[in-house]
Amino acid sequence: MGYLTYGNTTTPFEIDDELMAHLRVVVVTKLRRNESFALTLNTTEGAVETLWVHASIPLRFTMEEDVDLQRPLLVSMMDSANSAGGLDLTRGDFEPSLRRSRGLHAMSA
């Protein structure tokens, strides 16, 4: 299980390692392009929280293991992050992609 720590909060968000690895790529790519976006996650208390991801807000990604990145999932997550509603990980839209995608061998920035 991976953990995302946002800003100065003390309770991190728990996210599956495979999804976390893909989320990290999407967030770093968006912030490198100086693009802010909304990120919606489930909290450990069972609530849903939407974060505004911006370069001025500290983020920390903690994962237990490295995983192979899957291009279709990255594309799907990036498309969602670019949408007006932002990247919503609560809907489960990305779970099927984790199971059926092949590993990514190379990716251009």
C-alpha positions, 0 to 999 in steps of 0.5 A: 500500500502506498501513501500520498501526503498532501500539504501539511496534513498529518494523515496520508491517503492510502493508495494501491502501489500500482495506482500510486506509481501511475498517479506519481507520473501524472502528477509530476508531469502535470506540475512540470508543465505548470498545470494545476488540477483537482484530485479526488481520493477516498480518505482512510475515514471512508469520506471523499476528499478533493485536493487542488494539486499545485506546485506550491503545495508539497506532496510526498509519494511513499510506496512499498514496491516498484511496479511496471507502468502501463501506458493505457492507464497513464493515458486514461489518468492524464486525460481525466486530470486534463478534464474539467472534473479533474482526476477522480480516483473514487469512481474505480474507472482505473481498476479494470485498466490495472488488470488488463494493460501490458507493462510500459517499456519506454515512455517519452516526456 
